[in-house]
């Protein structure tokens, strides 16, 4: 789920947070979504100057919200 971005002089950064929509949890009165401890964080980097669809760079980062 993407709910934020960062814009610099040269780049657009698209953070994809590992959130999971859980309909059962929602039906029982819980939250609409929760962090998925099994998935990692992804960040898309897009250059302002070179914007062809295949030019986005995806970087994977460890999910720091894993259960202990």
PEVENTA-V378477 format. One record per pair of residues at least 12 apart in sequence whose C-alpha atoms are under 10 Angstrom apart, sorted by the first residue. I is the first residue (numbers start at 0). GAP is how many residues later the second one is. Records with the same first field share a line. If there is no record, write none. Layout:
BEGIN
I: GAP  GAP
END
This chain:
BEGIN
0: 14  15  16  17  18  19  20  32  34
1: 12  13  14  15  16  17  40  41
2: 12  13  14
3: 12  13
4: 38  39
5: 39
6: 38  39  41
7: 39  40
8: 38  39
9: 36  37  38  39  40
10: 33  34  35  36  37  38  39
11: 32  33  34  35  36  44
12: 30  31  32  33  34  43  44  45
13: 28  29  30  31  32  42  44
14: 26  27  28  29  30  43  44  45
15: 24  25  26  27  28  44
16: 18  19  22  23  24  25  26  46
17: 16  17  18  19  20  21  22  23  24  45  47
18: 13  14  15  16  17  18  20  21  22
19: 12  13  14  15  16  17  19
20: 12  13  14  15
21: 12
34: 28  30  31
35: 27  29  30  31
36: 26  27  28  29  30  31
37: 24  25  27  28  29
38: 22  23  24  26  27
39: 20  21  22  23  24  25  26
40: 18  19  20  21  22  23  24
41: 16  17  18  19  20  21
42: 13  14  15  16  17  18
43: 12  13  14  15  16
44: 12  13  14
45: 12
END
